[in-house]
Amino acid sequence: MQSEPETVCNVAISFDRCKITSVTCSCGNKDIFYCAHVVALSLYRIRKPDQVKLHLPISETLFQMNRDQLQKFVQYLITVHHTEVLPTAQKLADEILSQNSEINQVHGAPDPTAGASIDDENCWHLDEEQVQEQVKLFLSQGGYHGSGKQLNLLFAKVREMLKMRDSNGARMLTLITEQFMADPRLSLWRQQGTAMTDKYRQLWDELGALWMCIVLNPHCKLEQKASWLKQLKKWNSVDVCPWEDGNHGNELPNLTNALPQGANANQENMGQCKSLEYQHLPAHKFLEEGESYLTLAVEVALIGLGQQRIMPDGLYAQEKVCRNEEQLISKLQEIELDDTLVKIFRKQAVFLLEAGPYSGLGEVIHRESVPMHTFAKYLFTSLLPHDAELAYKTALRAMRLLVLESTAPSGDMSRPHHIASVVPNRYPRWFTLSHIESQQCELASTMLTAAKGDVRRLETVLESIQKNIHSSSHIFKLAQDAFKIATLMDSLPDITLLKVSLELGLQ
C-alpha cells in the first residue's frame, strides 16, 4: 500500500510435484489463506522461472566437496547464523561423535531440498491451526458481523478443493466440523431445550451436505471412507451433536417463520443462473449408448425427487424437505429437454408408477409419505407435449394426500412390495400442511388448464379433486380457475369446464 512504509519479507516456499507443500513468511500475518508475499513470490516463480536460480539438492552439492570445503561450509554457516543454529550444531556434533547415538544408526541424512519419494503422499500446504482459530472466531460471533458469510466462504473453499480433487478438502472440513462440535452454545441450547437459530442450522446443513460429497467421492480409497465413517460415528455419539430434525424434539415451532417465503426466496437466487447452458458431454465408461453426464445427472435428480420418504418430525426439517425439492426442480427447469432427455423422463415416470415402496408415486404408499405434488406438476408439464397419457397418469397418481384421510389403505399383503400404513389414527404434526395443500391445488389447476376441451380427462381430473382435496378454500379456488379457463375471451365457453366449475362450487 502507498500509505504504508515498504517492508522486506523473507519468504520460503517448498514444492513437491507441482504443489506448494509448505510456506513461511517473516511478515507474521496469520490467515487460512497465503499472505500477499507468498502469493507474490509464487507468481514471480511462475511468470519468471528463469530469474529463480535452480540448485541441485544440497546433498548432491555436499557430495562434491572435499573435507576442507565441508569444514569451511559448516563453519561459515554457523558463523552467519550462530545465535540460531549454534546449540543445534553442537548437539548434532556430539551425537555424530558418539558411536551409540541414534543418529549413527540411520544410514545417510535428511535433505529438505531433495523433495519427497514418489510414493510419499503430497498435498497443498494447509495451516490447520489457523483454520481452527478462524472457525472458532466466526462461531463465537454468533452469526453477526458477517461471520456467517465468512463461514460460507470457508465452505465454498472446501467445495473448490473437492472439485480440484485436493485431499485438503476433507482435512479442512474435519477441522471445521471439530470446531462446530466444540461450540459452547450447543450444550447451552441442549440444557435449556431451546432451538438454535435458522442461520446456524443452515450452516450445519451445509456441513452435512459437504460430508455427503466427500463420502460419495468415487475417487477416494476404501481406507479413507472407513476412517471418515469412524469419525462421523464418533461425532454422532456426542450428546450435544444436533439432530437434523431439530433440538432433540424439545423445540417449539415458530410458525411465523413459515415455509412459502423461504422457498420462494430461493427462486394439484436460482433465477440468476438462467444464462447457463447445459450440454451433453460423453461419459465413456457407461454401458448404454447415447448417455452423457447430463443425462445421468437428470436421471439421478428424477430418481431422488421420486423416492418415497416419510415426512420428518420437526418444523425445520419439514421446511427443508420442501426447500430442497424446489431447489432441485428449479435447477432442472434450466435445462432444455431434447429427445434424449424426454426418453429419460418417460422411463423414470413409468418406473416410478410401477415401482414398489421405493417410489413416492407407487400404487400404495405410507400414510405419512412426503407428497409428490410439486414434483408431479413438473413431470406433468415436461411430459405433456410428448406423452400426454403418461403425464396425466403421473399427475393423477400424485394427487393423493393420505395424511388427511380418516382411514388410509392398508395395502395388499399378498404383494410384499406394498407398504401397509402404520398407526392410522395418529394425526401427525405436519407444520407445512398449508403449503402442501396449496401445491396440491396448483397441480389440480395445471391439469384442468391442460385438459380444456377433453371431456374424458376433465371428468377424471374432477373426480380426483373431489376425492383428494379436503380444503374448502382450495376447492373454491379451483372452481374459480375452472370458470376462468372455460370462459377465456378468445374462444367459446367450454361447457364441460363450466360443469366442473359448478360441481366444485357446489361442493
C-alpha positions as CSV (number, residue, x, y, z in Angstrom):
1,M,0.0,0.0,0.0
2,Q,1.3,3.5,-0.8
3,S,0.4,4.8,2.7
4,E,2.5,2.1,4.4
5,P,6.3,2.1,4.6
6,E,7.9,-0.5,2.4
7,T,9.0,-3.7,4.2
8,V,11.1,-6.5,3.1
9,C,9.9,-10.0,3.9
10,N,11.8,-13.3,3.9
11,V,9.6,-15.9,2.2
12,A,10.3,-19.6,1.8
13,I,8.1,-21.9,-0.3
14,S,8.6,-25.7,-0.7
15,F,7.2,-27.5,-3.8
16,D,6.5,-31.1,-4.4
17,R,5.1,-32.4,-7.7
18,C,3.6,-29.0,-8.7
19,K,2.1,-28.4,-5.2
20,I,3.1,-25.9,-2.6
21,T,3.7,-28.2,0.4
22,S,4.9,-25.6,3.0
23,V,5.3,-21.8,3.3
24,T,6.9,-19.5,5.8
25,C,7.0,-15.7,5.7
26,S,8.6,-13.2,8.2
27,C,5.5,-10.9,7.9
28,G,3.8,-12.8,10.7
29,N,0.3,-12.5,9.1
30,K,-1.9,-15.4,10.2
31,D,-4.7,-16.5,8.0
32,I,-6.2,-19.6,6.4
33,F,-5.0,-18.3,3.0
34,Y,-1.5,-17.5,1.9
35,C,-0.2,-14.0,2.7
36,A,0.3,-11.5,-0.1
37,H,4.1,-12.1,0.0
38,V,3.8,-15.8,-0.6
39,V,1.4,-15.2,-3.4
40,A,3.8,-12.6,-4.9
41,L,6.7,-15.0,-4.8
42,S,4.7,-17.8,-6.3
43,L,3.5,-15.6,-9.2
44,Y,7.1,-14.4,-9.7
45,R,8.3,-18.0,-9.9
46,I,5.5,-18.9,-12.3
47,R,6.0,-15.9,-14.6
48,K,9.8,-15.6,-14.5
49,P,11.1,-19.1,-13.9
50,D,14.5,-18.2,-15.4
51,Q,15.0,-15.5,-12.8
52,V,14.9,-18.0,-9.9
53,K,18.1,-19.9,-9.9
54,L,17.7,-23.7,-9.8
55,H,20.1,-25.6,-7.5
56,L,20.8,-29.3,-7.2
57,P,19.7,-30.8,-3.9
58,I,22.1,-29.7,-1.2
59,S,23.1,-33.4,-0.5
60,E,24.5,-33.5,-4.1
61,T,26.4,-30.3,-3.7
62,L,27.9,-31.5,-0.4
63,F,28.9,-34.8,-2.0
64,Q,31.1,-32.9,-4.5
65,M,33.1,-31.1,-1.7
66,N,36.3,-32.4,-0.1
67,R,36.9,-32.4,3.6
68,D,38.3,-28.9,3.8
69,Q,35.5,-27.5,1.8
70,L,32.9,-29.2,4.0
71,Q,34.6,-27.8,7.2
72,K,34.6,-24.3,5.7
73,F,31.0,-24.6,4.6
74,V,29.8,-25.7,8.1
75,Q,31.8,-23.1,9.9
76,Y,30.7,-20.3,7.7
77,L,27.0,-21.4,8.1
78,I,27.4,-21.4,11.9
79,T,29.1,-18.0,11.8
80,V,26.3,-16.4,9.8
81,H,23.5,-17.8,11.9
82,H,25.4,-18.6,15.1
83,T,22.7,-17.4,17.5
84,E,20.1,-19.6,15.9
85,V,22.0,-22.7,14.9
86,L,25.0,-23.0,17.3
87,P,23.1,-25.0,20.1
88,T,21.8,-27.4,17.4
89,A,25.2,-27.7,15.7
90,Q,26.9,-28.6,19.0
91,K,24.2,-31.1,19.8
92,L,24.5,-32.8,16.4
93,A,28.3,-32.8,16.6
94,D,28.2,-34.6,20.0
95,E,25.7,-37.2,18.6
96,I,27.8,-37.8,15.5
97,L,30.9,-38.4,17.5
98,S,29.1,-40.8,19.8
99,Q,29.1,-44.3,18.2
100,N,26.0,-45.5,20.1
101,S,23.8,-42.4,19.3
102,E,20.6,-42.8,17.4
103,I,21.8,-40.6,14.6
104,N,24.6,-43.1,13.8
105,Q,22.1,-46.0,13.5
106,V,20.5,-44.3,10.4
107,H,22.2,-44.5,7.0
108,G,22.7,-41.1,5.3
109,A,21.0,-37.9,6.4
110,P,17.8,-36.0,5.5
111,D,17.8,-33.4,2.7
112,P,14.9,-30.9,2.7
113,T,15.8,-29.7,-0.8
114,A,15.6,-33.1,-2.4
115,G,11.8,-33.5,-2.4
116,A,9.8,-36.5,-1.3
117,S,9.8,-40.0,-2.5
118,I,7.5,-40.8,-5.5
119,D,5.4,-43.0,-3.2
120,D,5.0,-40.4,-0.4
121,E,1.8,-38.5,0.0
122,N,1.9,-34.9,-1.2
123,C,-0.8,-32.3,-0.7
124,W,-1.1,-28.5,-0.7
125,H,0.0,-26.6,2.4
126,L,-2.8,-26.0,4.9
127,D,-2.3,-24.1,8.1
128,E,-4.6,-26.3,10.3
129,E,-4.2,-24.2,13.4
130,Q,-5.4,-21.1,11.5
131,V,-8.4,-22.9,10.1
132,Q,-9.4,-23.9,13.7
133,E,-8.8,-20.4,15.0
134,Q,-10.8,-18.7,12.3
135,V,-13.8,-21.0,12.6
136,K,-13.7,-20.6,16.4
137,L,-13.7,-16.9,16.0
138,F,-16.6,-16.8,13.5
139,L,-18.7,-19.1,15.6
140,S,-18.1,-17.0,18.8
141,Q,-19.6,-14.0,16.9
142,G,-22.9,-15.9,16.7
143,G,-23.6,-15.2,13.1
144,Y,-23.2,-11.5,13.5
145,H,-20.6,-9.1,11.9
146,G,-20.7,-11.1,8.7
147,S,-19.3,-14.2,10.4
148,G,-22.0,-16.4,8.8
149,K,-20.8,-15.1,5.4
150,Q,-17.2,-15.9,6.3
151,L,-18.1,-19.4,7.3
152,N,-20.0,-19.9,3.9
153,L,-16.8,-18.7,2.2
154,L,-14.9,-21.4,4.0
155,F,-17.5,-24.0,2.9
156,A,-17.1,-22.6,-0.7
157,K,-13.3,-23.2,-0.3
158,V,-13.9,-26.8,0.7
159,R,-16.2,-27.3,-2.4
160,E,-13.5,-25.8,-4.6
161,M,-10.9,-28.2,-3.1
162,L,-13.2,-31.2,-3.7
163,K,-13.7,-30.0,-7.3
164,M,-9.9,-30.0,-7.8
165,R,-9.6,-33.4,-6.1
166,D,-7.4,-31.8,-3.4
167,S,-7.1,-34.1,-0.4
168,N,-7.1,-31.0,1.8
169,G,-10.9,-30.7,1.3
170,A,-11.6,-33.5,3.7
171,R,-8.9,-32.3,6.1
172,M,-10.3,-28.8,6.2
173,L,-13.9,-30.0,6.6
174,T,-12.8,-32.2,9.5
175,L,-11.2,-29.1,11.2
176,I,-14.3,-27.0,10.6
177,T,-16.6,-29.8,12.0
178,E,-14.5,-30.2,15.1
179,Q,-14.9,-26.5,15.9
180,F,-18.6,-26.7,15.2
181,M,-18.8,-29.6,17.7
182,A,-16.9,-27.7,20.3
183,D,-19.2,-24.7,20.1
184,P,-20.3,-24.0,23.7
185,R,-23.7,-22.9,22.6
186,L,-24.6,-26.4,21.7
187,S,-24.6,-27.6,25.3
188,L,-26.4,-24.4,26.4
189,W,-29.2,-25.0,23.9
190,R,-29.3,-28.6,24.9
191,Q,-29.7,-27.8,28.6
192,Q,-32.3,-25.1,28.0
193,G,-34.3,-27.1,25.5
194,T,-34.2,-24.1,23.1
195,A,-33.9,-24.2,19.3
196,M,-30.8,-23.0,17.5
197,T,-31.3,-20.1,15.1
198,D,-32.2,-20.8,11.5
199,K,-28.9,-19.2,10.2
200,Y,-27.0,-21.5,12.4
201,R,-29.0,-24.6,11.3
202,Q,-28.3,-23.7,7.7
203,L,-24.6,-23.8,8.4
204,W,-25.0,-27.3,9.9
205,D,-27.0,-28.3,6.8
206,E,-24.1,-27.1,4.6
207,L,-21.7,-29.1,6.8
208,G,-23.7,-32.2,6.3
209,A,-24.0,-31.7,2.5
210,L,-20.3,-31.3,2.2
211,W,-19.6,-34.5,4.1
212,M,-22.0,-36.3,1.8
213,C,-19.9,-35.0,-1.2
214,I,-16.8,-36.4,0.5
215,V,-18.1,-39.8,1.4
216,L,-19.7,-40.3,-2.0
217,N,-16.5,-39.3,-3.9
218,P,-15.8,-42.2,-6.3
219,H,-12.1,-41.4,-6.4
220,C,-11.3,-41.9,-2.7
221,K,-9.9,-45.1,-1.2
222,L,-11.8,-47.6,0.9
223,E,-9.4,-46.9,3.9
224,Q,-10.3,-43.2,3.7
225,K,-14.0,-44.0,3.7
226,A,-13.6,-46.3,6.7
227,S,-11.8,-43.6,8.6
228,W,-14.4,-41.0,7.8
229,L,-17.2,-43.3,8.8
230,K,-15.4,-43.9,12.2
231,Q,-15.0,-40.1,12.7
232,L,-18.7,-39.4,11.7
233,K,-19.9,-42.0,14.2
234,K,-17.7,-40.5,16.9
235,W,-19.2,-37.1,16.4
236,N,-22.7,-38.5,16.2
237,S,-22.3,-40.2,19.5
238,V,-21.6,-36.9,21.3
239,D,-24.6,-35.7,23.3
240,V,-24.6,-32.1,22.1
241,C,-24.4,-33.1,18.4
242,P,-27.6,-31.5,16.9
243,W,-30.2,-33.7,15.4
244,E,-31.1,-33.0,11.8
245,D,-34.7,-32.7,12.8
246,G,-34.2,-30.1,15.5
247,N,-33.0,-29.8,19.1
248,H,-33.8,-33.3,20.4
249,G,-37.6,-32.9,20.0
250,N,-37.8,-30.0,22.5
251,E,-38.2,-27.2,20.1
252,L,-41.5,-25.3,19.8
253,P,-42.2,-24.5,16.1
254,N,-42.1,-20.9,15.0
255,L,-44.9,-20.9,12.5
256,T,-44.4,-17.2,11.7
257,N,-41.1,-18.2,10.0
258,A,-43.2,-20.3,7.6
259,L,-42.0,-22.0,4.5
260,P,-43.5,-20.3,1.5
261,Q,-41.4,-17.1,1.9
262,G,-38.2,-19.1,2.4
263,A,-39.0,-21.5,-0.5
264,N,-39.9,-18.7,-2.9
265,A,-36.8,-16.7,-1.9
266,N,-34.7,-19.5,-3.3
267,Q,-36.3,-18.9,-6.8
268,E,-53.0,-30.1,-8.0
269,N,-31.4,-17.0,-6.5
270,M,-31.9,-19.7,-8.9
271,G,-33.1,-17.2,-11.5
272,Q,-29.7,-15.7,-11.7
273,C,-28.3,-19.0,-13.2
274,K,-30.7,-19.0,-16.2
275,S,-27.9,-17.9,-18.6
276,L,-26.1,-21.2,-18.1
277,E,-26.1,-23.6,-21.0
278,Y,-26.2,-27.3,-20.3
279,Q,-24.5,-29.6,-22.9
280,H,-24.2,-33.3,-23.4
281,L,-20.6,-34.4,-22.5
282,P,-20.0,-38.1,-23.4
283,A,-19.5,-40.4,-20.5
284,H,-17.2,-43.1,-21.9
285,K,-17.3,-45.8,-19.3
286,F,-21.0,-46.2,-19.1
287,L,-22.9,-49.0,-20.7
288,E,-25.7,-47.6,-22.8
289,E,-25.0,-45.7,-26.0
290,G,-26.0,-42.0,-26.0
291,E,-25.6,-41.5,-22.3
292,S,-23.8,-38.4,-21.2
293,Y,-23.0,-36.7,-17.8
294,L,-26.1,-34.5,-18.4
295,T,-28.5,-37.5,-19.0
296,L,-27.0,-39.2,-15.9
297,A,-27.4,-36.1,-13.8
298,V,-31.0,-35.6,-14.9
299,E,-31.8,-39.3,-14.2
300,V,-30.3,-39.2,-10.7
301,A,-32.3,-36.0,-10.0
302,L,-35.6,-37.6,-11.1
303,I,-34.8,-40.8,-9.0
304,G,-34.1,-38.7,-5.9
305,L,-37.2,-36.5,-6.3
306,G,-39.4,-39.5,-6.8
307,Q,-38.2,-41.6,-3.9
308,Q,-40.7,-42.4,-1.2
309,R,-39.7,-40.8,2.1
310,I,-41.5,-40.3,5.4
311,M,-42.2,-36.7,6.5
312,P,-39.7,-35.9,9.3
313,D,-41.0,-34.7,12.7
314,G,-39.6,-31.1,13.2
315,L,-40.7,-27.9,11.5
316,Y,-37.2,-27.0,10.2
317,A,-36.7,-30.5,8.7
318,Q,-40.2,-30.3,7.0
319,E,-39.4,-26.9,5.5
320,K,-36.0,-28.3,4.4
321,V,-37.8,-31.2,2.5
322,C,-39.8,-28.7,0.5
323,R,-36.9,-26.2,0.0
324,N,-34.6,-28.9,-1.3
325,E,-37.2,-30.3,-3.6
326,E,-38.0,-26.9,-5.1
327,Q,-34.2,-26.1,-5.5
328,L,-33.6,-29.3,-7.4
329,I,-36.7,-28.8,-9.7
330,S,-35.6,-25.2,-10.3
331,K,-32.2,-26.5,-11.5
332,L,-33.9,-29.0,-13.7
333,Q,-36.1,-26.2,-15.2
334,E,-32.9,-24.5,-16.5
335,I,-32.3,-27.5,-18.9
336,E,-34.0,-27.6,-22.3
337,L,-35.4,-31.0,-22.9
338,D,-34.3,-32.7,-26.1
339,D,-35.3,-36.2,-27.4
340,T,-32.7,-38.0,-25.3
341,L,-33.8,-36.3,-22.0
342,V,-37.5,-36.9,-22.9
343,K,-36.8,-40.6,-23.1
344,I,-35.3,-40.5,-19.6
345,F,-38.4,-38.6,-18.3
346,R,-40.6,-41.3,-19.8
347,K,-38.5,-44.1,-18.5
348,Q,-38.4,-42.7,-14.9
349,A,-42.2,-41.8,-14.9
350,V,-43.1,-45.4,-15.9
351,F,-40.7,-46.8,-13.4
352,L,-42.0,-44.6,-10.5
353,L,-45.6,-45.6,-11.3
354,E,-44.8,-49.3,-11.4
355,A,-42.2,-49.5,-8.6
356,G,-42.8,-50.7,-5.1
357,P,-42.0,-49.0,-1.7
358,Y,-39.0,-47.1,-3.1
359,S,-41.3,-44.8,-5.2
360,G,-43.4,-42.0,-3.9
361,L,-45.6,-42.5,-7.0
362,G,-46.1,-46.2,-6.4
363,E,-49.6,-47.7,-6.2
364,V,-49.6,-47.9,-2.4
365,I,-47.6,-45.6,-0.1
366,H,-47.2,-45.0,3.6
367,R,-49.8,-42.6,5.1
368,E,-47.1,-40.1,6.1
369,S,-45.1,-40.3,2.9
370,V,-43.9,-36.9,1.6
371,P,-46.5,-35.8,-1.1
372,M,-45.3,-35.7,-4.7
373,H,-47.5,-32.7,-5.9
374,T,-44.6,-30.3,-6.7
375,F,-42.6,-33.0,-8.5
376,A,-45.6,-34.3,-10.3
377,K,-46.5,-30.9,-11.6
378,Y,-43.0,-30.5,-13.0
379,L,-43.2,-34.0,-14.6
380,F,-46.7,-33.3,-16.0
381,T,-45.7,-30.1,-17.7
382,S,-42.4,-31.7,-19.0
383,L,-44.2,-34.8,-20.4
384,L,-47.4,-33.2,-21.7
385,P,-46.1,-32.2,-25.2
386,H,-44.5,-35.6,-25.7
387,D,-46.7,-38.2,-23.9
388,A,-50.0,-36.8,-22.6
389,E,-51.3,-40.1,-21.4
390,L,-48.3,-40.7,-19.2
391,A,-48.3,-37.1,-18.0
392,Y,-51.9,-37.4,-16.7
393,K,-51.3,-40.8,-15.2
394,T,-48.4,-39.5,-13.2
395,A,-50.2,-36.3,-12.1
396,L,-53.4,-38.1,-11.1
397,R,-51.4,-40.7,-9.1
398,A,-49.7,-37.8,-7.2
399,M,-52.9,-36.0,-6.3
400,R,-53.4,-38.1,-3.1
401,L,-52.8,-36.7,0.4
402,L,-53.2,-39.7,2.6
403,V,-52.3,-37.9,5.8
404,L,-55.8,-36.2,5.7
405,E,-57.7,-39.4,5.0
406,S,-59.6,-40.8,8.0
407,T,-58.5,-44.4,7.1
408,A,-55.6,-45.0,4.8
409,P,-55.5,-48.1,2.6
410,S,-53.9,-51.0,4.4
411,G,-52.2,-52.4,1.3
412,D,-52.5,-55.8,-0.3
413,M,-50.3,-58.1,1.9
414,S,-50.2,-60.7,-0.9
415,R,-47.9,-58.3,-2.7
416,P,-44.9,-57.9,-0.4
417,H,-43.6,-54.7,-2.0
418,H,-46.6,-52.8,-0.8
419,I,-46.2,-51.0,2.5
420,A,-49.1,-51.3,5.0
421,S,-50.0,-48.0,6.6
422,V,-48.9,-47.8,10.2
423,V,-50.8,-46.1,13.1
424,P,-53.7,-44.8,11.0
425,N,-55.4,-43.0,13.9
426,R,-52.5,-40.7,14.9
427,Y,-52.6,-37.2,13.3
428,P,-49.0,-36.3,12.7
429,R,-47.7,-32.7,13.2
430,W,-47.3,-31.6,9.6
431,F,-46.3,-27.9,10.1
432,T,-46.0,-27.4,6.3
433,L,-49.5,-28.8,5.6
434,S,-50.9,-25.5,4.3
435,H,-48.0,-25.2,1.8
436,I,-48.5,-28.8,0.8
437,E,-52.3,-28.3,0.2
438,S,-51.6,-25.2,-1.9
439,Q,-49.1,-27.3,-4.1
440,Q,-51.8,-30.0,-4.4
441,C,-54.3,-27.3,-5.6
442,E,-51.6,-26.0,-8.1
443,L,-51.2,-29.5,-9.5
444,A,-55.0,-29.8,-10.0
445,S,-55.3,-26.4,-11.6
446,T,-52.5,-27.2,-14.0
447,M,-54.3,-30.4,-15.1
448,L,-57.6,-28.5,-15.5
449,T,-56.0,-25.9,-17.8
450,A,-54.3,-28.6,-19.9
451,A,-57.5,-30.7,-20.2
452,K,-59.7,-27.9,-21.6
453,G,-61.7,-29.4,-24.5
454,D,-61.1,-33.0,-23.5
455,V,-64.4,-34.3,-21.8
456,R,-62.9,-37.6,-20.6
457,R,-59.8,-36.0,-19.0
458,L,-61.8,-33.2,-17.4
459,E,-64.1,-35.7,-15.7
460,T,-61.2,-37.7,-14.5
461,V,-59.5,-34.6,-13.0
462,L,-62.8,-33.6,-11.4
463,E,-63.1,-37.0,-9.7
464,S,-59.5,-36.7,-8.5
465,I,-60.2,-33.3,-7.0
466,Q,-63.4,-34.4,-5.3
467,K,-61.6,-37.4,-3.9
468,N,-58.3,-35.9,-2.7
469,I,-58.7,-32.2,-1.9
470,H,-60.1,-31.6,1.6
471,S,-59.7,-27.8,1.9
472,S,-62.9,-25.9,1.0
473,S,-60.9,-22.8,0.2
474,H,-58.8,-24.7,-2.4
475,I,-61.9,-26.4,-3.9
476,F,-63.4,-22.9,-4.2
477,K,-60.2,-21.6,-5.9
478,L,-60.3,-24.5,-8.3
479,A,-64.0,-23.7,-9.1
480,Q,-62.9,-20.1,-10.0
481,D,-59.9,-21.4,-12.0
482,A,-62.2,-23.7,-14.0
483,F,-64.6,-20.9,-14.7
484,K,-61.8,-18.6,-15.9
485,I,-60.3,-21.2,-18.2
486,A,-63.8,-22.1,-19.5
487,T,-64.7,-18.5,-20.4
488,L,-61.5,-17.2,-22.0
489,M,-62.1,-14.3,-24.4
490,D,-60.6,-15.9,-27.5
491,S,-62.9,-18.9,-27.7
492,L,-66.4,-20.2,-27.0
493,P,-67.1,-21.3,-23.4
494,D,-66.1,-24.8,-22.6
495,I,-69.3,-26.5,-21.4
496,T,-67.6,-29.4,-19.6
497,L,-65.3,-27.0,-17.7
498,L,-68.3,-24.9,-16.7
499,K,-69.9,-28.0,-15.4
500,V,-66.6,-28.8,-13.5
501,S,-66.7,-25.3,-12.0
502,L,-70.3,-25.7,-11.0
503,E,-69.7,-29.1,-9.4
504,L,-66.7,-27.8,-7.4
505,G,-68.6,-24.6,-6.4
506,L,-71.5,-26.7,-5.1
507,Q,-69.1,-29.0,-3.2
